[in-house]
């Protein structure tokens, strides 16, 4: 070990601008980790302390100092306090080679393979606590249980064309306006948690777990940069939230206790998220089969869902989806409202107490509510079944619609522009008829205590704007 330090000390002193009087000692040396401590004399107290975490092969340290210089020459330790700590961590990598902190006031040599852009830029260099680099199988999986606010993103494909790295970064979370601690305080924060990383034999499956001192809240953001096609199995404990964006996984499974879960621009074979009390939000598009469940008052909000099977379930929270493309979509709620925009595919909904609004549906519909209301515009359908025990039903159709009607309600209100024909059935509160031609499609609507409204809208009034300005039917 002393031999290794002897070969490297001159180079390290030169790279980090350390005087010859600076002492150097080994804090820890294992098969995969080397930690050096470099302490400057008292009259160099104006110099800095930094935590610099480098990704390079440990075996390189045992060769020549020129190789070390080539790895470190583009980097200089940032100024933070009165000593410098270097942490070097690597997992079976023969290439190397990145630093988490970019050189302050200097640009790296872009002609080298390892540029500053090779490592994801940290949120704030002053808030960085620790960083780890690992070599993994490009199409593996990550299983993690974390108590921190977490963000998962893919590696930059230009910097990592082989997609065989996982980068873990821990930052102090100053999003609430809190002042960033001093470097000494940041080093103390790292003593409050125990982060553990494990792999299977071929490094295809990676596991991360973390323990905190009981009763201690640690304001940390964990950023994970992983291969784009990595499968994700993530468990968020306590009230820690999660952001997953731009991943193209085969499967993503999320479980959260109190925190929110956010997806952004996801392509996956299947995506499941269980939030016991937090919200589920999908920004941009989510492509893949979906299973979402929120407990208590947690909401489900999505810009666009596209997949063969969509399942969204809430207890008291609302479900709001702007556009939906699916073969089959199922919605369930105990007491939350469901608002859908442009829908393509079969839609099923069951709820105890809820209000359903679909701005445009091209597909079949099956709805059952104990109490609430239903407001739907059919752009094209074959069969629709709507049943509400207590509440109103408002159905609208485009011009030129051809459908049969089977209605059960104490009151049926037919707009004057609806070309509907009804026949006498002899049954109270029951109407049978059709719009346009018979036998083309079928609508069954039933409410035991409420009113059925029938309307015909032209293409302008069937837009979302018309639904907002039209007050003739009950709002959802």
Number of C-alpha atoms within 10 A of each C-alpha: 9 9 10 14 17 13 17 20 19 14 21 19 17 14 17 15 12 20 12 12 11 14 14 17 13 13 12 12 13 9 11 13 14 17 17 17 16 22 20 22 15 10 7 15 13 13 18 17 22 20 21 22 21 22 25 24 20 21 12 15 17 17 13 13 20 13 15 19 17 12 20 19 17 21 22 20 20 21 15 17 15 17 20 24 18 17 21 22 22 22 19 15 17 13 11 15 21 23 26 25 25 23 15 13 7 10 12 17 13 11 7 11 13 19 18 22 14 18 22 19 12 17 15 12 14 19 21 24 21 19 25 20 25 19 18 24 18 18 17 19 25 19 19 19 17 22 24 25 22 21 17 19 18 22 25 17 12 10 16 14 10 12 22 20 20 22 20 16 23 22 22 23 20 15 9 7 7 10 11 16 15 13 18 12 11 18 15 12 16 14 10 15 15 11 12 11 13 12 14 9 7 10 18 17 18 21 16 15 15 14 13 16 11 8 6 9 11 16 17 21 25 20 23 21 19 27 30 20 19 27 22 23 17 21 21 24 17 14 16 22 23 26 17 21 20 17 24 20 22 17 19 25 16 20 20 26 18 19 23 23 24 20 22 19 16 22 23 19 16 20 24 18 23 21 25 20 23 25 27 24 19 22 16 15 19 24 20 25 21 22 17 18 25 27 21 17 17 24 27 25 18 23 17 20 25 19 21 17 19 23 17 20 25 29 22 20 23 23 24 18 21 16 18 23 20 19 15 17 23 17 19 23 25 19 20 24 24 26 18 19 19 19 24 21 19 21 23 19 20 18 25 18 20 25 22 24 21 23 24 22 22 18 20 21 22 16 19 19 25 17 21 21 26 26 22 19 23 24 21 18 21 17 17 20 16 21 23 25 17 18 22 26 26 22 21 21 24 19 16 14 21 22 23 24 21 17 20 22 20 15 17 18 11 15 13 10 11 19 17 18 14 13 9 9 11 8 8 9 15 16 18 15 17 23 21 17 15 14 11 15 19 20 20 17 20 26 25 16 15 21 20 24 19 19 19 23 19 11 12 10 14 19 16 14 11 14 18 9 9 11 9 8 16 13 15 16
